[in-house]
Amino acid sequence: MEEAKRCVISWVLIVLLALAAEVFLFNMNHFRTLGYQPVDLTSQINLQRADNGSYRMTVEDHVLDFRDLDCEVHNLYLGFDSQQPAQNLPIKIQFTDEAHLTFFDTTDYTEGVPLVEVATNGSQSKYINLNTAGKVGNMRIEIVGEDTAYPIYLDQVLINVPRPFAFNTTRFLAVLLVISVVYLFRPGSGIYSIDMRKNPLRSKAAIVATVAVEAIALSMFCLYGSNLVGVATSSYNYGAWDGTSLVNTFEVGGDNAQQYADLARAMADGHLYLDEEPPQWLQEMEDPYDKGARDEAQKQSGEPYLFDVAYYDGHYYVYFGVVPVVLFYLPFYLLTGANFPTAIGVLVMAIAFMLGCSALLDRFSRNNFKSVSLGLYLLLQVPLVCCCGILYLVKFPTFYSFPIMCGLTFSVWGLYFWMRGRTSRRPCLCYFAGSLCMALVLGCRPQLVLLSCLAFPLFWRPFITEGRIRTREGRRQFACLVAPYLLVGGAIMAYNAARFGSPFNFGANYNLTVNDMTKRGWQIGRLAPALFAYFLQPPCANGVFPFLQPEPFATTYMGQTVKEATFGGIFACLPLLWLLPFAPRLLRWRRQARQTRTVFGVVCVLLASGVVIALLDAEMAGILQRYYADFSFMFLAATVLLVLIANEALQKRPQLKEVLLKVLIVLVTLSVAYSSLLCFVPEIGWYSDVYPWAYQNLLDAVLFWT
């Protein structure tokens, strides 16, 4: 009873702390400006007026000059008409004050007043704090930026304006969540004293609650990027709503983003090539895979071609894994006649991945290690889910991300069923389900099938060392492990042969992309820059939210490198992986404590497969941020197992165990912080690019002091 009372008091205080932060900290500008006396500068605007009375700013006339103000200026309010088309306006502000008799700008040794983004339909961004020295004489406000859409309508300009109080519910809930997490995972928290084996119901309830919160947060983040979601209702993506349905789907992402939906329609019509006919000039080209030649031929003929699809023998094909089409797009099309929304599929599989990771970690923690606390479990589950790259796949929930997400999801569930089968009295069904999941990876993301090599450390001892395969029951279990690979592998091989004449050709080499994949080959010179970018590149950052910046890239490889924006290598950006150098010693501890070598073998296979997949990605495709999801999970999973080994080895050394816990909290915090910030980095094609004025509202909520 006393413990429950303390718990209630603690959570009440947490809510009050979050409320106080929202009211007083995040609204500091409101209280700081309460005594300001506003000055209206609207009468000094020398611009033409529109019919509605607003001032009209044009390409030729978009500068505001205010002379002889002779007063202190603390802030500026730009009252843009909120009824005009929404856009972000990059604004340059210059002023003279007691420290500057002339307008000052950036020099070799100083930085001038930075550009500020103002959303025409935003409320907070229209208030701009200025840091002046004494009284201001003259002030110039200029709209800059080549992409600005004119005309722009301005209602008024004020200085020294009291900022209105603004309670941001989303920000309050986010702060409440952060404070709750900090309180929950503090070193002295009671969750580190809850043994998962001794308290199964309590620990499982906490795990379910954690996964539920993660699923809700992931769903909110996915739906936040509404330009990539592809579903519309009367209040969400309203511009694409059909006006009658409760929910309707619509196409997003451009022409080549509909490949999976096009393949579903083709399959429904009884063939495997896409319905769209390639232009005649493409069919007549000597080398249709040369992008430069393709672009020149397209320019001359005026006929477009499909980009990033496989082209073979006069037809377009989809070279991405076919399993997502069979599971999602084809049934959806047959039932509704509409395209399945890819983003929803990515979200569903991401949540399924979270569930699979949680179940797999729970299985390892309860059955392969002693005295794993609920706190340690959660401290490992969060980075395993959040730092493996799936957040970036959800950030860009396109058909590029879908097969990777499916491959990861099937992999973790396959491993879970395998682990469950190892301790089951009747394991055949679990073995079959696990191998079926692992085999389906071949039809999603073929390189992830390397995780199937985990079968060797998991099943070598029972089937080979202990000789179970020599028994009738053992042979039946082994058949359940192998049969799904034969069935799925045979189906995939038949699918490949029907398209490209070879059971082993997935069609990636026939891709109409930025380089000629038929001649890409295997070049060792590509590996060094890729390994550096994928593993060792330090993060690039600035001092403004979300801090992370695309990495600079340089190489001495004297050939074509396929490279998109990336944000640092996993060993530099995920401090949790800094525990990997301790692997040899920790694995020796494990060998000394246990006669079996299962966990030792699992860690070795995870690390080896992670390196190999990264090399395969670099050679076959290039250096892309979404490819981090192909191999990050392997290194994180290996690290999680090493931490569990260390926790078990330090059971009789509580002081060292406490040090490990504190170090782990810091490393996990930094890793999760990096992965979370990466979600909000502005990028081409994401919400920040398509709806920059809406993204500005997010920035205003975070940069509350500006």
Secondary structure, DSSP 4 states (H G I P E B T S, - for coil): -HHHHHHHHHHHHHHHHHHHIIIIITTHHHHHTTT---EE-GGG--S-B-TTS-EEE-SS--EEEE----EE--EEEEEE-TTSPP-EEEEEEEE-BTTBSS-----SS---PPPEEEETT-SSTTEEE---SSEE--EEEEE--TTPPSPEEEEEEEESPPPPP---HHHHHHHHHHHHHHHHTSTT-GGGG-BTTT-HHHHHHHHHHHHHHHHHHHHHHHHHSGGGT-EE-SSSSGGG--SSSSSEE---S-GGGGHHHHHHHHHHTT-SS-SSPPPHHHHH-S-TT-HHHHHHHHHHH-----SSSEEETTEEE--S-SHHIIIIIHHHHHHHSS---HHHHHHHHHHHHHHHHHHHHHHHHHHSSS--BHHHHHHHHHHHHHSSSHHHHHHS-STTHHHHHHHHHHHHHHHHHHHHHHT-SS-HHHHHHHHHHHHHGGGT-GGGGGGGGGHHHHHHIIIIIS-GGGSHHHHHHHHHHHHHHHHHHHHHHHHHHHHHS-TT--SGGGBBSSSBGGG----GGGHHHHHIIIIIPPPEE-SSTT-EEPPP------S---B------HHHH-GGGGGGGGHHHHHHHHHHH-S--HHHHHHHHHHHHHHHHHHHHHHHT-B-GGGHHHHHHHHHHHHHHHHHHHHHHTTT-HHHHHHHHHHHHHHHHHHHHHHHHHTTS--TTSHHHH-HHHHHHHHHHH-TT-
